[in-house]
Amino acid sequence: MKHIYFLGIGGAGITPLALLAKQAGFKVSGSDKQNSKNVIYLRNNGIKNIDLGDTLKSLRITQQKQKIDWIVYSSALPLENPDFPEEKFAITNNIKITKRDQFISYFIQLKKLKLIAIAGTHGKTTTTAMLLWLFKVLGISVSYLLPASVNFADQAEYNPKSEYFIYEADEFDRNFLTFSPTLSLISGLSWDHHEIYNTREEYKEAFRTFIESSQTSIIWEDDFKYLGIIQKPNIQIVKINQKTLDQIKLLGKYNRMDAYLTIKAIHKLFRINQTKLFGLVGNFPGLQRRMEELIPNLYTDYAHTPEKIKAVLNVATEMTTKTKQKIVLIYEPLTNRRQYYIKEQYKDLFQGVDRLYWVDSYLAREDPTMKILSPDELIKYMDNPSIAEPAKINATLKSKIQNHLDRNDLVLAISGGGGDSLDEWLRKEFSS
């Protein structure tokens, strides 16, 4: 039995992987800087050997107790500290150390699973969750890693009876190029992760390579044209048909598009009647931080690219068309670096919003040479800046939110962060 040690075991990408490894029979241990709901969740699921604080000390003690075979970490670790000492420890002690995707690829091959990979700039988490929902309600055995919390499944599952493995293949740090999927779904494309892909063409080339490595790919026609790839028999191009999408009873055009990709995938794999699938996916219960209602009329969402923001505002607009409510937006941009690339797109992005409170950007993996763009500066890029005002995450903002809720407005918070983010603050200040 291999002993796998997970660095940053409480991280969003590592937590479900640690759980999957334990379910599959690996010995699992790990460490993190601090306690968190994910660490508590893992301990409650039988992973007790988790140390908090000094990772190097934890590695030494753990290695002495039972030899570690493999150290797994996320892409963010070497980006934050290129000379992270845990790597030196691994080399000195002859321990294999890799990013998480190498371990996932090994796991898939070890268990002889067929990979269904969902990739794209936007929509991939929702598409992944919807695909898992269809597998569950159809009673088809499946193994998976899920990057968000849902109420119908755990964050990860290894099912020995499964033929397929569902995974959101993230393009960050070119991680998705580790895999050779049986089937890949491309949920939507636009240039992102500019610190990894210096040009739009580099970003496109990565996706072309990913599709080339897939046995079969399902992709929207617009994205197919965007990539400029050659039509091949193993590439299924999907055209937007409004009448077809309207058969899916979900709020939001982009949610319906994500759902249609999963219908195409299930139909291709199992030849299940598409009409039946329309009804089943229409009952999808949603996922955490995707238009998640915290209390009545207060919602939170993870959107951080213009396309994702447009998508969640589309859902809010469809909701308020029926309720006649005003839309109030609290916006926390994710990373200062990204703002330099998308600021021009703020021009007409917030159409339909009645009031906008713009808080400071959530900072992560920033370039220290780039000036921090303030809410005042970014608001100037809007066509209608009069609806917006800079705000701080404090008691004043809480009071303004409460006033809007008292007036029965729909209040939507868009936040890309984790600890100390707008989302975390809202969950503390407004609880049901």
C-alpha positions, 0 to 999 in steps of 0.5 A, spaced: 500 500 500 503 506 497 503 512 502 501 518 499 502 525 503 498 531 500 501 538 501 496 543 502 491 538 504 485 543 505 486 546 499 480 546 494 483 541 489 487 537 494 482 535 499 477 531 494 483 528 491 486 526 498 479 523 500 479 519 493 486 516 495 483 513 501 477 510 498 481 507 493 486 504 499 492 508 499 495 510 506 493 518 506 497 523 510 498 531 509 499 538 512 496 545 511 498 552 514 492 552 518 485 549 520 479 549 515 472 546 514 476 542 509 481 539 514 475 538 519 471 534 513 477 530 511 478 528 519 471 526 519 472 522 513 477 518 516 484 521 514 486 523 521 494 524 520 493 531 518 498 536 521 497 544 521 503 549 521 510 547 520 510 542 513 517 540 514 517 538 521 511 534 519 514 531 513 520 529 517 516 526 523 511 522 518 517 519 514 520 516 520 513 513 522 512 510 515 516 511 509 512 516 504 512 514 497 509 520 494 508 527 495 503 531 492 502 538 491 498 543 487 500 548 482 500 554 486 505 552 491 511 553 486 508 559 484 508 562 490 515 559 492 519 556 487 524 554 491 519 551 496 523 546 501 518 540 501 521 539 494 528 539 497 526 534 502 523 529 497 529 529 493 534 528 499 530 523 502 528 519 495 521 521 495 517 522 489 514 529 488 509 531 483 503 536 482 496 533 483 495 531 476 500 526 475 497 522 481 490 523 478 493 520 471 497 515 475 490 513 479 486 513 472 491 508 469 492 504 475 484 503 476 483 502 468 478 507 468 476 511 462 477 519 463 471 524 461 475 530 462 471 537 462 475 543 460 474 550 458 475 557 461 468 558 463 462 553 465 467 547 466 465 546 474 458 547 473 458 542 467 462 537 471 457 537 476 451 536 471 454 530 468 455 527 475 448 529 476 446 525 470 450 519 472 447 519 479 440 519 477 441 514 471 444 509 476 450 509 472 456 507 477 462 512 476 468 515 479 470 522 480 473 528 483 468 534 484 471 541 485 465 544 488 460 542 494 453 539 492 447 536 495 447 530 491 454 527 492 460 527 496 467 531 493 470 525 491 468 517 490 472 511 487 467 506 485 470 499 484 464 498 479 465 504 475 468 504 467 468 512 467 472 517 471 469 524 471 474 530 472 474 537 471 481 538 467 484 545 469 488 549 464 492 553 469 499 551 469 497 547 463 495 541 468 490 538 463 495 537 458 497 531 463 491 527 460 489 523 454 481 523 455 477 518 452 472 524 452 473 531 453 467 536 453 470 544 452 465 548 455 467 555 453 473 559 451 476 565 452 483 567 454 485 567 461 491 565 466 495 570 463 501 569 467 501 562 464 499 564 457 503 570 455 499 571 449 492 569 446 495 564 441 499 560 447 492 559 450 489 557 444 495 552 442 494 549 449 487 547 448 488 545 441 493 540 444 488 538 449 483 536 444 488 532 440 490 528 445 483 526 446 480 520 443 473 524 442 471 531 443 465 535 444 465 542 443 461 548 441 461 551 434 464 558 436 469 555 440 471 550 434 472 556 430 475 560 435 481 555 436 481 554 428 482 547 428 481 542 423 474 538 423 476 531 424 471 525 425 473 525 433 470 532 434 463 533 435 461 540 433 455 543 437 451 548 434 446 553 439 439 552 437 435 556 442 429 551 441 433 545 443 436 549 449 429 552 451 427 544 452 432 545 458 428 547 464 434 551 468 435 558 469 440 562 465 442 561 458 449 559 459 447 554 465 442 551 459 448 550 454 452 547 460 447 542 461 446 541 453 453 539 453 452 533 458 446 531 454 450 530 448 456 526 452 451 521 455 447 520 449 454 519 445 456 514 451 450 510 452 445 512 447 440 514 452 434 518 449 435 525 449 428 527 451 429 523 457 435 527 459 432 534 458 428 532 463 433 529 468 438 535 467 432 540 468 432 537 475 439 539 477 439 542 484 445 546 483 452 547 486 455 551 492 458 558 490 454 558 483 448 563 484 448 560 491 442 563 496 445 564 503 439 567 505 432 569 502 434 574 496 442 574 498 446 570 493 453 568 492 457 566 485 464 565 484 464 568 477 471 572 475 472 572 468 467 577 463 464 571 460 462 568 467 460 575 470 455 575 464 452 568 465 451 569 472 447 576 471 443 572 465 441 568 471 439 574 475 436 577 470 431 571 468 429 571 476 428 578 476 424 578 470 419 574 474 419 578 480 420 585 478 426 586 483 432 590 482 439 587 481 444 589 486 451 587 485 457 587 490 463 585 486 470 583 488 474 582 482 479 576 483 486 578 482 489 585 480 493 581 475 487 579 471 484 586 471 489 589 467 487 584 461 479 585 462 478 592 464 476 594 457 470 589 458 467 592 464 464 597 459 457 594 458 458 588 462 454 590 468 447 591 464 441 590 468 444 592 474 441 597 478 446 598 484 453 596 484 458 596 490 465 595 488 470 592 493 478 591 492 480 586 488 482 579 492 489 578 491 492 571 489 499 570 485 500 577 484 505 580 480 509 585 485 511 590 479 504 591 477 500 597 480 494 595 484 488 598 480 483 601 485 475 600 485 475 608 483 480 606 477 476 600 474 469 603 475 471 609 470 471 603 464 464 603 465 459 606 460 454 607 466 459 609 472 453 612 476 450 606 478 457 604 481 461 606 488 467 604 491 466 600 497 470 596 503 468 590 506 465 593 513 459 594 517 457 600 512 457 595 507 453 590 511 448 596 513 447 597 505 446 590 503 441 589 509 437 595 507 437 592 500 434 586 502 429 590 506 427 593 500 426 586 497 432 587 492 435 581 489 443 582 492 448 578 488 455 578 491 460 576 485 467 573 489 473 569 487 476 568 493 477 564 499 479 566 506 478 573 508 474 574 501 467 577 500 464 570 500 467 568 507 465 575 510 458 574 507 457 567 510 459 570 517 455 576 517 449 573 514 447 566 516 440 563 515 
